[in-house]
Amino acid sequence: MRSCLASPHVFPFRQRKRTRGSSVARNINAPIAGQLIARLVQEGDEVTADTEVAVVESMKMHIPVSAEQAGRVSRWLVEERTTIAEGQALLALED
């Protein structure tokens, strides 16, 4: 009996080579489920590590969301006043 996991054709992953000038997008995720009540940065803004980028309301508390790494905000993935899940991507950062 053949195992699906042993077959090289089941998951044809390709590693993307990073070329000079290309950027890799990273996401900033929600730390807790709740509602995104404020975006503190806009698309195109440069952020550094520990910059507060958004505020999430959960159980009547306001929780700041901070960037873990420096980068440029490429786009927001969630609108303000939207209900979000824990771990949901809020915005994408580029190098």
C-alpha angles and dihedrals in degrees: 000000000000120000118227091220093057093056113097091209096061097074110023097188118178121195111226113230113225112231127198110278095018121121131215118217120224126186131228108218133206112261092209140011115266140088127315101232102169140022109207097186133043133221109283095028119131114232132189129209111291094020110144106238103171146001123233122196117213126164091351091305126115112226119191118224114214133194113248094202137025120260147114121284105244098179145336115246097192131049123228116268090029123136110241136192127231109273094016114146110252102179141357124238127201128202 
